[in-house]
Amino acid sequence: MQNAFLGNALIYFQKRGSRLRPYLSLGGGAVLIHSRLSGGAIVSGNPALPPASSHHASIAQRTSVGLDVRLGDSWYFRYSFGETIARNTFGDQLSPPEHRVAKNFQSLFGIYFRL
């Protein structure tokens, strides 16, 4: 399970009244990852297993680009593509160990109303 608390600042490249408003978003925050070993019994062999339960907290950096499209007077469509980068909290438990940075990519779509 992963929980994150992230804050972002948006930089728009068009005026507020424009129909199309591309933006860049930068931010950061904290990520908490909880893992728990689950599954069936080991049938054979002697594998190196991770701890039965673990908690890891780390800081994260988030960047995204997006576009707001005005649909009507106060209705908007938003598309955003973002990446969150955090420390690889499980890399040491893998065989062979992995030390690359953990990356999470998201494509988000939404409709919102602005007063």
Summary of the structure (lengths in Angstrom):
residues: 115
radius of gyration: 20.0
end to end distance: 35.8
largest distance: 65.7
contacts: 254
relative contact order: 0.22
helix: 3%
strand: 61%
